[in-house]
Amino acid sequence: MYIEKRKSGKSIKYYLVHSYRDKERVEKIRKYLGANLSKEELEKARKKAEKKIKELLEKINTDVFLFSLTKKQIETLNKYSDKIDIVHLSDKEWEIFTQDFVYNTNAIEGSIVTEEEVPEILSKIRAENEEEVETKGVAGAVNYIRKTKEDVSIKLLLKLHELCFKGAKPFAGKFRNVNVVVRNSAGHILHAGVPKEELKDYLEDFIEWYKENKDKFKPLALAGIMHNQFEHIHPFQDGNGRVGRLLLNFILLKNKSPPINIMLEDRMEYYQTLQKYSKQDDIKTTLRFLIKQYKKTLKEVTTKKKKVKKSGHLDK
């Protein structure tokens, strides 16, 4: 905020001005302070005007794709991050997490690779079939999000998809040029991805929103919103779930927060959170779900680490 002076005849009028960005435009809030004010009067008027401007800013909404949040609503969402204990995984814990993540994230999408088979497949020099290619691919993508310094971008989304599916799917690392739907076991449509003709615009808006709003949200809220909107868009012909869960963890890790493994046993609850977001603009259900999944993740990693210490190897 800054003081603006305007000469009006023999008088000098004072205004308190605050600039903010609303999408493509820079907007200004201007409050009149008075004319020919002494230093003390100006300071007193400035404090009153500053309070009024802050009250107005509380009411200015932040667009979150197809819905809006007030500043107070954002503060409420950000409080969910406080329920996550910041725990940094050791190398052994990362090995365990990676194996668990690979098993669960692939199994959610129908992989027949068992939990016991994952470590053996990851130890192989070469994959022998499509299931093994995707097992090793997802593990490689986890390693990538741990180490890369880049930020969320179109390039990152394509890279994650390519890492997961190169050698398994002919469209690895390419956005879809067909329309897609998600069906349940009975064949009913649960979700339709955005029309292929609108995909480019949706993705550009997705990345632009992230750039403009990432500093407003704490890690869990930011990761949850980005993950859910990614799944809503469904930019790939296949593999959206796996890339979306990698994106979730990429944002958490980039913001120095621990990773989250979404468990196969909680798949139906997970799908319900995505539907509530797409149909009801409900992100809170997702954040509560992610907190529960994080607690399970931490328990799983630490329990298996103890088994490793006792037996000398990862006993599943």
VOTI-545252 format. One line per 2 residues: their letters; for each residue x, y, z of N, C-alpha, C. Coordinates in steps of 0.05 Angstrom, whole numbers, padded with zeros to 5 digits. Example, Ala and Ser with C-alpha at 12.3 -4.5 7.8 and 13.67 -1.06 7.14 Angstrom:
2
as	00264,-00114,00156,00246,-00090,00156,00264,-00066,00156 | 00257,-00045,00142,00273,-00021,00143,00258,00001,00157
! end
This chain:
316
my	00017,-00024,00000,00000,00000,00000,00018,00025,00000 | 00008,00046,-00013,00024,00070,-00014,00005,00095,-00014
ie	00017,00117,-00006,00002,00143,-00004,00004,00157,-00032 | -00019,00165,-00042,-00019,00180,-00067,-00029,00209,-00061
kr	-00014,00229,-00072,-00022,00257,-00068,-00033,00268,-00094 | -00054,00284,-00091,-00066,00297,-00115,-00071,00326,-00108
ks	-00062,00344,-00126,-00066,00372,-00122,-00093,00380,-00133 | -00108,00394,-00117,-00135,00403,-00125,-00138,00433,-00117
gk	-00133,00450,-00136,-00132,00479,-00130,-00109,00485,-00111 | -00115,00497,-00088,-00094,00503,-00068,-00091,00480,-00048
si	-00107,00459,-00051,-00107,00437,-00032,-00091,00413,-00042 | -00083,00397,-00023,-00070,00371,-00030,-00087,00349,-00018
ky	-00098,00332,-00035,-00114,00309,-00026,-00097,00284,-00024 | -00103,00268,-00004,-00087,00244,00001,-00105,00219,-00002
yl	-00093,00198,-00014,-00107,00173,-00018,-00088,00150,-00010 | -00100,00129,00001,-00084,00104,00006,-00092,00085,-00017
vh	-00071,00074,-00031,-00076,00058,-00054,-00063,00030,-00051 | -00079,00010,-00058,-00068,-00017,-00058,-00073,-00030,-00086
sy	-00053,-00041,-00098,-00055,-00054,-00124,-00055,-00085,-00120 | -00071,-00098,-00137,-00072,-00128,-00136,-00079,-00137,-00164
rd	-00071,-00162,-00170,-00076,-00174,-00196,-00101,-00190,-00196 | -00119,-00185,-00215,-00143,-00200,-00219,-00142,-00212,-00247
ke	-00133,-00238,-00248,-00129,-00251,-00273,-00109,-00236,-00290 | -00118,-00225,-00313,-00099,-00211,-00331,-00096,-00182,-00325
rv	-00112,-00171,-00306,-00112,-00142,-00302,-00100,-00136,-00274 | -00089,-00112,-00272,-00080,-00102,-00246,-00102,-00082,-00237
ek	-00114,-00088,-00214,-00135,-00072,-00203,-00124,-00055,-00180 | -00138,-00033,-00173,-00130,-00016,-00151,-00153,-00010,-00132
ir	-00148,-00011,-00107,-00167,-00002,-00087,-00156,00025,-00076 | -00173,00046,-00077,-00163,00072,-00070,-00182,00084,-00048
ky	-00171,00091,-00025,-00187,00103,-00004,-00178,00132,00002 | -00198,00150,00002,-00192,00178,00007,-00186,00182,00036
lg	-00164,00197,00042,-00155,00201,00069,-00162,00229,00079 | -00164,00249,00061,-00170,00276,00070,-00152,00296,00055
an	-00156,00322,00060,-00140,00343,00047,-00125,00359,00067 | -00101,00368,00058,-00084,00386,00074,-00079,00375,00103
ls	-00072,00349,00104,-00069,00336,00130,-00041,00340,00141 | -00040,00342,00168,-00013,00343,00181,-00002,00314,00180
ke	00023,00312,00188,00035,00285,00189,00020,00266,00207 | 00012,00277,00231,-00002,00260,00250,-00030,00253,00240
el	-00044,00272,00227,-00071,00267,00216,-00069,00246,00194 | -00049,00249,00177,-00045,00231,00155,-00041,00202,00164
ek	-00024,00199,00185,-00018,00173,00196,-00043,00160,00208 | -00059,00176,00222,-00083,00166,00234,-00104,00157,00213
ar	-00107,00173,00192,-00125,00167,00170,-00115,00143,00154 | -00089,00140,00151,-00077,00118,00137,-00084,00091,00151
kk	-00081,00090,00177,-00087,00066,00192,-00116,00057,00189 | -00134,00077,00190,-00163,00070,00187,-00168,00059,00159
ae	-00157,00073,00139,-00161,00064,00111,-00149,00037,00105 | -00126,00032,00117,-00112,00006,00114,-00130,-00017,00124
kk	-00143,-00012,00147,-00161,-00032,00158,-00184,-00037,00139 | -00195,-00016,00128,-00218,-00020,00109,-00210,-00034,00084
ik	-00186,-00028,00074,-00176,-00042,00050,-00172,-00071,00055 | -00161,-00078,00079,-00157,-00106,00086,-00183,-00121,00088
el	-00204,-00107,00098,-00231,-00119,00099,-00242,-00125,00071 | -00236,-00106,00053,-00245,-00110,00025,-00230,-00134,00012
le	-00204,-00136,00018,-00188,-00158,00007,-00198,-00185,00016 | -00209,-00186,00040,-00220,-00211,00051,-00242,-00221,00033
ki	-00256,-00202,00021,-00280,-00209,00005,-00273,-00215,-00024 | -00249,-00208,-00032,-00242,-00213,-00060,-00235,-00242,-00063
nt	-00249,-00256,-00081,-00246,-00285,-00084,-00222,-00292,-00100 | -00211,-00316,-00094,-00190,-00328,-00110,-00204,-00350,-00127
dv	-00202,-00347,-00153,-00214,-00368,-00170,-00198,-00393,-00169 | -00212,-00415,-00164,-00199,-00442,-00164,-00212,-00458,-00187
fl	-00203,-00452,-00211,-00214,-00465,-00235,-00244,-00459,-00238 | -00262,-00477,-00231,-00290,-00472,-00235,-00305,-00461,-00211
fs	-00291,-00456,-00189,-00304,-00445,-00165,-00285,-00424,-00153 | -00294,-00411,-00132,-00278,-00390,-00119,-00276,-00394,-00089
lt	-00254,-00384,-00078,-00249,-00385,-00049,-00243,-00357,-00038 | -00255,-00351,-00016,-00248,-00326,-00003,-00221,-00330,00012
kk	-00210,-00308,00022,-00185,-00310,00037,-00189,-00327,00062 | -00212,-00323,00075,-00217,-00339,00099,-00220,-00369,00092
qi	-00232,-00375,00070,-00234,-00404,00062,-00206,-00415,00056 | -00189,-00399,00043,-00162,-00409,00038,-00147,-00414,00065
et	-00151,-00396,00084,-00138,-00400,00110,-00148,-00426,00123 | -00174,-00432,00120,-00185,-00457,00131,-00172,-00481,00118
ln	-00169,-00480,00092,-00157,-00503,00077,-00127,-00506,00086 | -00114,-00483,00089,-00086,-00484,00097,-00081,-00496,00124
ky	-00101,-00495,00141,-00098,-00507,00168,-00095,-00537,00167 | -00105,-00550,00145,-00102,-00579,00143,-00073,-00587,00142
sd	-00056,-00570,00130,-00027,-00576,00129,-00015,-00579,00156 | -00026,-00566,00176,-00015,-00567,00203,-00019,-00594,00216
ki	-00037,-00611,00204,-00042,-00637,00215,-00023,-00658,00204 | -00004,-00650,00187,00016,-00667,00176,00043,-00662,00190
di	00053,-00683,00203,00079,-00681,00215,00101,-00681,00194 | 00119,-00662,00195,00141,-00662,00175,00162,-00682,00183
vh	00163,-00704,00168,00182,-00726,00173,00197,-00730,00147 | 00224,-00729,00149,00240,-00733,00125,00250,-00762,00125
ls	00244,-00776,00103,00250,-00804,00101,00280,-00809,00097 | 00290,-00830,00109,00318,-00839,00105,00319,-00853,00078
dk	00343,-00860,00069,00345,-00875,00043,00330,-00901,00044 | 00333,-00916,00067,00319,-00941,00069,00289,-00937,00069
ew	00279,-00916,00083,00251,-00911,00084,00241,-00903,00056 | 00257,-00888,00041,00249,-00882,00013,00247,-00907,-00004
ei	00265,-00926,00000,00264,-00951,-00014,00237,-00966,-00009 | 00230,-00966,00017,00205,-00979,00025,00181,-00964,00014
ft	00182,-00937,00016,00160,-00921,00006,00156,-00926,-00024 | 00178,-00925,-00039,00177,-00929,-00068,00164,-00955,-00075
qd	00172,-00977,-00062,00161,-01003,-00068,00131,-01003,-00062 | 00123,-00991,-00039,00095,-00990,-00032,00079,-00973,-00051
fv	00090,-00950,-00058,00077,-00932,-00077,00073,-00945,-00104 | 00094,-00958,-00114,00092,-00971,-00140,00070,-00993,-00140
yn	00070,-01009,-00119,00050,-01030,-00117,00022,-01018,-00116 | 00017,-01000,-00098,-00010,-00989,-00094,-00020,-00973,-00117
tn	-00003,-00955,-00128,-00012,-00938,-00149,-00018,-00953,-00175 | -00003,-00975,-00180,-00008,-00991,-00203,-00032,-01010,-00199
ai	-00034,-01020,-00174,-00056,-01038,-00168,-00083,-01024,-00169 | -00084,-00999,-00161,-00108,-00983,-00163,-00118,-00982,-00192
eg	-00100,-00983,-00211,-00107,-00981,-00239,-00110,-01009,-00252 | -00108,-01030,-00236,-00114,-01057,-00246,-00089,-01074,-00251
si	-00066,-01066,-00243,-00042,-01083,-00246,-00044,-01109,-00231 | -00034,-01130,-00243,-00036,-01157,-00230,-00010,-01163,-00215
vt	00010,-01145,-00215,00035,-01149,-00201,00029,-01149,-00171 | 00038,-01169,-00156,00032,-01170,-00128,00052,-01153,-00112
ee	00046,-01148,-00087,00063,-01132,-00070,00090,-01146,-00066 | 00089,-01173,-00065,00114,-01188,-00061,00132,-01188,-00085
ev	00120,-01184,-00109,00136,-01185,-00134,00150,-01159,-00140 | 00141,-01137,-00128,00152,-01111,-00136,00182,-01109,-00131
pe	00192,-01116,-00107,00221,-01113,-00102,00238,-01129,-00123 | 00228,-01153,-00129,00243,-01170,-00148,00244,-01157,-00175
il	00221,-01146,-00184,00220,-01133,-00211,00238,-01109,-00212 | 00238,-01093,-00190,00255,-01069,-00189,00284,-01076,-00189
sk	00292,-01099,-00180,00320,-01107,-00180,00330,-01118,-00207 | 00311,-01123,-00225,00319,-01133,-00251,00332,-01111,-00268
ir	00350,-01119,-00285,00363,-01100,-00304,00343,-01093,-00326 | 00328,-01113,-00336,00309,-01108,-00357,00281,-01119,-00350
ae	00261,-01104,-00357,00233,-01114,-00353,00227,-01135,-00375 | 00210,-01154,-00368,00204,-01176,-00386,00177,-01174,-00399
ne	00159,-01157,-00389,00133,-01154,-00400,00122,-01126,-00394 | 00098,-01120,-00404,00086,-01093,-00400,00082,-01087,-00370
ee	00073,-01106,-00355,00069,-01101,-00326,00095,-01093,-00312 | 00117,-01107,-00319,00142,-01101,-00307,00153,-01074,-00317
ve	00148,-01068,-00342,00157,-01042,-00352,00144,-01019,-00336 | 00118,-01022,-00331,00104,-01001,-00316,00112,-01001,-00286
tk	00119,-01024,-00276,00129,-01025,-00248,00155,-01010,-00245 | 00174,-01016,-00263,00199,-01002,-00263,00196,-00972,-00271
gv	00178,-00967,-00289,00173,-00940,-00298,00164,-00921,-00276 | 00144,-00931,-00260,00134,-00914,-00238,00155,-00910,-00217
ag	00171,-00931,-00211,00193,-00927,-00192,00213,-00906,-00202 | 00219,-00907,-00228,00237,-00886,-00239,00225,-00858,-00237
av	00198,-00856,-00240,00185,-00830,-00237,00186,-00820,-00209 | 00184,-00838,-00189,00186,-00830,-00161,00214,-00819,-00156
ny	00234,-00833,-00166,00262,-00823,-00163,00266,-00796,-00176 | 00252,-00792,-00199,00255,-00767,-00213,00243,-00744,-00197
ir	00219,-00747,-00186,00207,-00725,-00171,00222,-00719,-00146 | 00237,-00738,-00135,00254,-00733,-00112,00277,-00715,-00118
kt	00288,-00717,-00142,00313,-00704,-00149,00311,-00679,-00167 | 00290,-00677,-00183,00289,-00655,-00202,00285,-00628,-00188
ke	00295,-00607,-00200,00293,-00580,-00189,00272,-00564,-00204 | 00260,-00576,-00225,00240,-00561,-00241,00214,-00557,-00225
dv	00197,-00540,-00237,00171,-00534,-00224,00149,-00547,-00241 | 00124,-00544,-00232,00101,-00555,-00247,00100,-00541,-00274
si	00097,-00558,-00295,00096,-00547,-00322,00084,-00568,-00340 | 00078,-00561,-00365,00069,-00580,-00385,00091,-00601,-00390
kl	00115,-00591,-00391,00138,-00609,-00395,00140,-00630,-00373 | 00136,-00622,-00348,00137,-00641,-00326,00116,-00663,-00329
ll	00091,-00655,-00335,00070,-00674,-00338,00076,-00695,-00360 | 00087,-00686,-00382,00094,-00704,-00404,00117,-00722,-00396
kl	00136,-00711,-00381,00160,-00726,-00372,00151,-00749,-00353 | 00133,-00743,-00334,00124,-00763,-00315,00109,-00786,-00330
he	00093,-00778,-00349,00078,-00799,-00365,00098,-00816,-00381 | 00117,-00803,-00393,00137,-00818,-00408,00153,-00838,-00391
lc	00161,-00828,-00367,00177,-00845,-00349,00160,-00870,-00341 | 00135,-00866,-00336,00118,-00888,-00327,00112,-00908,-00349
fk	00109,-00899,-00374,00097,-00917,-00394,00114,-00921,-00419 | 00138,-00910,-00420,00155,-00914,-00444,00161,-00944,-00446
ga	00155,-00956,-00469,00160,-00984,-00474,00135,-01001,-00467 | 00115,-00988,-00456,00090,-01003,-00449,00066,-00992,-00465
kp	00066,-00966,-00470,00043,-00954,-00485,00054,-00937,-00508 | 00042,-00940,-00531,00052,-00925,-00555,00048,-00895,-00552
fa	00030,-00886,-00534,00025,-00857,-00530,00039,-00846,-00505 | 00060,-00861,-00496,00075,-00851,-00472,00087,-00824,-00478
gk	00082,-00805,-00458,00093,-00778,-00461,00078,-00760,-00480 | 00053,-00768,-00487,00037,-00752,-00506,00009,-00747,-00494
fr	-00001,-00723,-00497,-00029,-00718,-00489,-00048,-00731,-00509 | -00072,-00737,-00500,-00091,-00751,-00516,-00103,-00734,-00538
nv	-00111,-00747,-00560,-00126,-00733,-00581,-00153,-00747,-00585 | -00162,-00760,-00564,-00188,-00774,-00563,-00203,-00765,-00538
nv	-00229,-00769,-00537,-00244,-00765,-00512,-00242,-00789,-00495 | -00242,-00786,-00468,-00239,-00808,-00450,-00260,-00806,-00428
vv	-00268,-00830,-00418,-00286,-00831,-00395,-00276,-00852,-00375 | -00283,-00849,-00350,-00277,-00868,-00329,-00302,-00883,-00322
rn	-00302,-00909,-00323,-00325,-00925,-00317,-00321,-00942,-00292 | -00342,-00949,-00278,-00339,-00968,-00256,-00342,-00996,-00266
sa	-00341,-01016,-00248,-00342,-01044,-00256,-00368,-01052,-00270 | -00389,-01036,-00265,-00415,-01042,-00278,-00417,-01028,-00305
gh	-00397,-01013,-00313,-00397,-00999,-00338,-00409,-00971,-00338 | -00417,-00962,-00314,-00428,-00935,-00312,-00406,-00914,-00313
il	-00411,-00892,-00326,-00391,-00870,-00328,-00389,-00855,-00302 | -00365,-00855,-00290,-00360,-00840,-00265,-00351,-00812,-00271
ha	-00335,-00810,-00293,-00324,-00783,-00299,-00316,-00783,-00329 | -00321,-00760,-00341,-00312,-00756,-00369,-00291,-00734,-00369
gv	-00268,-00740,-00381,-00247,-00720,-00383,-00256,-00696,-00400 | -00243,-00674,-00398,-00251,-00651,-00414,-00250,-00658,-00443
pk	-00267,-00646,-00460,-00267,-00652,-00489,-00239,-00647,-00501 | -00232,-00664,-00519,-00205,-00663,-00531,-00200,-00636,-00544
ee	-00221,-00623,-00554,-00218,-00597,-00567,-00210,-00575,-00547 | -00217,-00579,-00522,-00212,-00559,-00501,-00188,-00566,-00484
lk	-00175,-00589,-00489,-00154,-00598,-00472,-00131,-00578,-00470 | -00122,-00568,-00492,-00099,-00549,-00492,-00105,-00525,-00474
dy	-00129,-00513,-00477,-00137,-00490,-00461,-00138,-00496,-00431 | -00149,-00520,-00425,-00151,-00528,-00397,-00123,-00531,-00384
le	-00105,-00543,-00399,-00078,-00548,-00389,-00063,-00521,-00385 | -00066,-00503,-00404,-00053,-00477,-00401,-00064,-00462,-00376
df	-00090,-00463,-00372,-00103,-00451,-00349,-00093,-00464,-00323 | -00089,-00491,-00324,-00080,-00507,-00302,-00052,-00497,-00292
ie	-00034,-00494,-00311,-00007,-00485,-00305,-00006,-00456,-00296 | -00022,-00439,-00310,-00023,-00411,-00303,-00034,-00406,-00275
wy	-00055,-00422,-00268,-00067,-00419,-00242,-00046,-00426,-00220 | -00031,-00447,-00225,-00011,-00456,-00206,00010,-00433,-00202
ke	00019,-00422,-00223,00040,-00401,-00221,00029,-00377,-00205 | 00004,-00369,-00210,-00007,-00346,-00197,-00016,-00350,-00168
nk	-00021,-00375,-00161,-00034,-00380,-00135,-00018,-00398,-00116 | 00005,-00409,-00125,00019,-00428,-00108,00028,-00417,-00081
dk	00033,-00391,-00080,00042,-00379,-00055,00019,-00374,-00035 | -00006,-00377,-00044,-00028,-00372,-00027,-00035,-00396,-00010
fk	-00026,-00420,-00019,-00034,-00445,-00006,-00011,-00459,00007 | -00016,-00472,00029,00004,-00489,00042,00005,-00515,00026
pl	00027,-00531,00030,00032,-00554,00013,00009,-00574,00009 | -00004,-00582,00031,-00025,-00603,00028,-00049,-00592,00011
al	-00057,-00568,00017,-00080,-00556,00002,-00072,-00552,-00028 | -00048,-00542,-00033,-00039,-00538,-00060,-00038,-00564,-00076
ag	-00025,-00584,-00063,-00022,-00610,-00076,-00049,-00623,-00081 | -00068,-00621,-00062,-00094,-00633,-00065,-00110,-00620,-00087
im	-00110,-00594,-00089,-00124,-00580,-00110,-00112,-00587,-00137 | -00086,-00586,-00140,-00073,-00592,-00166,-00078,-00621,-00174
hn	-00076,-00640,-00155,-00081,-00668,-00162,-00110,-00671,-00172 | -00129,-00660,-00157,-00157,-00664,-00164,-00164,-00651,-00191
qf	-00153,-00627,-00196,-00159,-00614,-00221,-00146,-00629,-00245 | -00122,-00640,-00240,-00109,-00656,-00260,-00127,-00680,-00268
eh	-00137,-00694,-00247,-00154,-00717,-00252,-00180,-00708,-00266 | -00190,-00685,-00259,-00214,-00674,-00272,-00209,-00670,-00302
ih	-00186,-00660,-00309,-00179,-00655,-00337,-00175,-00681,-00352 | -00160,-00700,-00339,-00154,-00726,-00351,-00140,-00723,-00378
pf	-00116,-00712,-00378,-00103,-00704,-00403,-00092,-00727,-00420 | -00088,-00750,-00408,-00076,-00772,-00423,-00097,-00793,-00430
qd	-00091,-00808,-00451,-00109,-00830,-00459,-00111,-00851,-00438 | -00089,-00856,-00423,-00088,-00874,-00401,-00065,-00866,-00383
gn	-00067,-00874,-00357,-00045,-00867,-00339,-00049,-00842,-00323 | -00073,-00830,-00324,-00078,-00805,-00310,-00076,-00808,-00280
gr	-00086,-00831,-00269,-00085,-00835,-00241,-00057,-00836,-00230 | -00040,-00851,-00244,-00012,-00853,-00235,00003,-00827,-00237
vg	00000,-00813,-00259,00014,-00787,-00262,00002,-00767,-00242 | -00024,-00768,-00237,-00036,-00749,-00218,-00025,-00753,-00190
rl	-00021,-00779,-00182,-00011,-00784,-00155,00019,-00777,-00153 | 00033,-00780,-00175,00061,-00770,-00175,00062,-00740,-00173
ll	00044,-00726,-00187,00042,-00697,-00185,00036,-00688,-00157 | 00018,-00702,-00144,00011,-00696,-00116,00036,-00696,-00099
nf	00052,-00717,-00102,00076,-00720,-00085,00099,-00701,-00094 | 00100,-00695,-00120,00119,-00676,-00130,00116,-00649,-00116
il	00090,-00640,-00114,00085,-00614,-00102,00091,-00615,-00072 | 00084,-00637,-00059,00090,-00640,-00030,00120,-00639,-00025
lk	00135,-00654,-00041,00164,-00655,-00037,00177,-00628,-00044 | 00167,-00615,-00064,00179,-00589,-00072,00175,-00569,-00050
nk	00154,-00573,-00033,00148,-00555,-00011,00157,-00566,00016 | 00177,-00585,00014,00189,-00596,00038,00169,-00610,00056
sp	00149,-00623,00044,00130,-00639,00059,00133,-00669,00052 | 00126,-00687,00070,00130,-00715,00065,00111,-00726,00043
pi	00119,-00748,00030,00102,-00760,00009,00079,-00776,00021 | 00059,-00780,00004,00035,-00795,00012,00030,-00817,-00007
ni	00024,-00841,00004,00018,-00864,-00012,-00012,-00870,-00009 | -00027,-00869,-00031,-00055,-00875,-00030,-00058,-00906,-00033
ml	-00071,-00918,-00013,-00072,-00947,-00011,-00094,-00960,-00028 | -00087,-00983,-00040,-00107,-00998,-00056,-00132,-01003,-00040
ed	-00130,-01010,-00014,-00153,-01017,00002,-00172,-00993,00005 | -00162,-00969,00000,-00179,-00945,00003,-00187,-00933,-00024
rm	-00185,-00949,-00045,-00190,-00940,-00072,-00218,-00927,-00075 | -00239,-00940,-00065,-00266,-00930,-00069,-00270,-00903,-00055
ey	-00258,-00900,-00031,-00260,-00874,-00017,-00245,-00853,-00033 | -00223,-00860,-00044,-00207,-00842,-00061,-00223,-00832,-00085
yq	-00236,-00851,-00099,-00253,-00844,-00122,-00276,-00825,-00113 | -00287,-00830,-00090,-00309,-00813,-00080,-00299,-00784,-00075
tl	-00275,-00781,-00065,-00264,-00754,-00061,-00261,-00739,-00087 | -00253,-00754,-00108,-00250,-00741,-00135,-00277,-00733,-00146
qk	-00297,-00750,-00142,-00324,-00743,-00152,-00335,-00719,-00137 | -00330,-00717,-00111,-00341,-00694,-00096,-00328,-00669,-00105
ys	-00302,-00670,-00113,-00289,-00647,-00123,-00301,-00638,-00150 | -00304,-00657,-00169,-00314,-00651,-00195,-00343,-00642,-00196
kq	-00359,-00654,-00178,-00388,-00648,-00179,-00397,-00627,-00159 | -00382,-00625,-00136,-00391,-00607,-00115,-00371,-00586,-00107
dd	-00348,-00585,-00121,-00327,-00565,-00115,-00317,-00570,-00086 | -00317,-00594,-00077,-00309,-00601,-00049,-00281,-00611,-00049
ik	-00263,-00594,-00037,-00235,-00602,-00034,-00229,-00611,-00005 | -00245,-00604,00014,-00240,-00611,00042,-00241,-00641,00046
tt	-00259,-00655,00032,-00260,-00684,00035,-00234,-00697,00026 | -00222,-00686,00004,-00197,-00696,-00005,-00175,-00692,00015
lr	-00174,-00668,00027,-00153,-00662,00047,-00155,-00680,00071 | -00179,-00685,00081,-00183,-00703,00103,-00173,-00732,00096
fl	-00180,-00740,00072,-00172,-00766,00062,-00141,-00768,00060 | -00128,-00747,00050,-00099,-00748,00047,-00085,-00749,00074
ik	-00096,-00736,00094,-00084,-00737,00121,-00085,-00765,00131 | -00108,-00779,00127,-00110,-00807,00136,-00090,-00825,00121
qy	-00087,-00820,00095,-00069,-00835,00079,-00040,-00831,00087 | -00034,-00806,00095,-00007,-00800,00104,00000,-00815,00129
kk	-00019,-00816,00148,-00014,-00830,00173,-00010,-00860,00168 | -00025,-00871,00149,-00021,-00899,00141,00006,-00903,00128
tl	00013,-00884,00111,00039,-00885,00097,00062,-00886,00117 | 00062,-00868,00136,00083,-00867,00156,00084,-00892,00173
ke	00061,-00902,00181,00060,-00927,00196,00071,-00951,00181 | 00064,-00952,00155,00073,-00974,00138,00103,-00973,00134
vt	00114,-00950,00129,00143,-00947,00124,00159,-00954,00149 | 00150,-00943,00172,00165,-00948,00197,00163,-00977,00206
tk	00140,-00990,00202,00136,-01018,00210,00154,-01036,00193 | 00154,-01031,00167,00170,-01048,00149,00200,-01043,00154
kk	00207,-01019,00162,00236,-01013,00167,00245,-01030,00191 | 00228,-01033,00211,00235,-01049,00235,00239,-01078,00227
kv	00222,-01088,00208,00224,-01115,00198,00251,-01119,00184 | 00258,-01099,00168,00284,-01100,00154,00307,-01102,00173
kk	00306,-01087,00194,00328,-01087,00214,00330,-01115,00227 | 00308,-01127,00232,00308,-01153,00246,00317,-01176,00227
sg	00307,-01175,00202,00313,-01197,00184,00336,-01192,00165 | 00343,-01166,00162,00365,-01160,00143,00356,-01156,00115
hl	00330,-01160,00110,00319,-01155,00083,00290,-01148,00086 | 00278,-01137,00064,00251,-01128,00065,00232,-01152,00063
dk	00220,-01159,00085,00203,-01183,00087,00174,-01174,00084 | 00163,-01181,00061,00135,-01174,00057,00117,-01199,00061
! end
